[in-house]
């Protein structure tokens, strides 16, 4: 069998496995895997530095399928090259990541081949994709992190300890989504020469030809971004594809876009170049006719011809193992010469923290005036980042307001000329920032991004995906309530807290004062699989006197008894998070003066609290105490879970207003007087 015939046999195996899986599931997207099989084959078999036997070795190239609906393209490849499964504990299991049986059960319960690729579920999948454009932004984050790691870890004689490339396969839908504009612009600005996007230019979307809604010159757009742009006129032309990938590898000052002209559902006699092939199976008869076009046994299903597996093993299998083994041999020498850096690399890859990372965290004295929690968080963040070199991040052009700039000596900025800095200037690109953070954390950098809480709306899709992927991304949101004041309803978050709390797996932390902020960062840095939204104030809040009140360290339990009556048997519960906790403390003191036993419960994290034992939760919120008041400058949605249907909730039922803070607090009822009155009313109802 000559090489050309073997190449085509492998390509058609990818196509037919994809067609058969989708047809058997009666669900899926066959057209793109059929069109792009030659592109994926050329990249993986001839260029990608990837060892199927060890799909998580740190310096592997990353492949992102931004067009996640074409998942069978990736699953077919992972099966044919023999990728081994890896556990969550980084252990190779010795079994295939994608056995043929999983392909036969595509999109079915428990299959390793879900409808869209899922990180942590299928080894060889580098990120969860599906919402179009997210994978592109992930790839930008991966490239930023990879370039940073290279400048941090590489040394003379060890110039390629970290030097991987990132490839992302995208389509017309990705190019239309706004996130591709945001992330592509930043990638060009930063000159990410380790990044290659491959654009499937097939002119077809679900509704029909892209001419219905899309007519821009993509090549010129990316040239304007500062990218290197090259084109392959036929997706089946392996010679031109190889030339395009070599062009990318030779480009050292900018990212590369390869525009590939393809035919969706290539080879299907009635559905090639039609929208019918985009989002539904071809149909049994069309599958048979297409196989006839390929010279394939028409009635054979899930057929892998003799020689195909061996060809992949001789290509990516042998090449990948050689590169991987060479890297680990080099690391042994590197460890002997640079033991501290080698230790950092190991800890980073295993999400471990340096020894003594928290020894310089500040302790804030009691202060009636206090600090804005955004300010105290800035102090803590800098203390942590000094000790954790791979803690990197920035903001969407709001660092002076969010207080997230790293200011210690040597922190510096990440730029095209100096990728070793610690501060990332994301620009006014909240949507891309959140998705880029996902990509950075996938490379095991500990990344954070910041903005105003109101703009979490822009970032929500990527935050949701960080939770699905179980990535410990740090989302810092300031200006957390109507306390934004004069900026008015457009900038006053109301529904955002309950909206974030609704995302499964996301930990929302809204600390009450500076010392709760310190403890919040202890929790954050110890997370391995949970993203967090740290919610902070713009305005000053009192630093509570912990000599009289419970220690802030109890924040780790999500909710705790901050202040109580003398006998520990309260008449009424006052529940709050963030800046409203001090309001409840004031109300507690006034009620105590009238002989009313109130308990103040600080509830910085519902998610952490729900993770405690039922016994602890009942100790904090005794079921026998029905008189309850919740106070939060946000939508009341969700608080009924803790105060019951008859409890009082002092919260927001409108979008706020433009006025000074003190006026807003009075008008919307966020005063100690109102809390006291609500508590007394609850006691009347409970009698």
Secondary structure, DSSP 4 states (H G I P E B T S, - for coil): --HHHHHHHHHHHHHHHHHHHHHHHT-S-HHHHHHHHHHHHHHHHHT----TT-TT-TT--EEEESSGGGHHHHHHHHHHTTPEEE-TTS-EEEEESS-HHHHHTTTSTT-SS-SS--TTTSTT--S---STTHHHHHHHHHHHHHHHHHHHH-BTTBTTSS---EEEEEEHHHHHSHHHHHHHHHHHHHT-TTEEEEEEE--EETTEEGGGT----HHHHHHHHT-EEEEES-TT-HHHHHHHHHHHHH--SS-EEEEEE--TTTT-TTTTTSGGGTSS---HHHHHHHHHHHT--TT--S---TTHHHHHIIIIIHHHHHHHHHHHHHHHHHHHH-HHHHHHHHHHHTTPPPTTTTTT---PPPEEEEEEHHHHHHHHHHHHHHH-TTEEEEESS-HHHHT----STT--B--SS-TT-SEEE--S-HHHHHHHHHHHHHTT-EEEEEEEGGGHHHHHHHHHHHHHTT---EEEEES-SGGGGGG-GGG--SSHHHHHHTSTTPEEE--SSHHHHHHHHHHHHT-SS--EEEE--SSEEEE--TTTS--GGGGGGS-EEEE--TTS--SEEEEE-TTHHHHHHHHHHHHHHTT--EEEEE-S-HHHHHTS-HHHHHHHS-TT---EEEEEEEE-TTTHHHH-TTSEEEEESS---SS-HHHHHHHTT-SHHHHHHHHHHHHHHH-
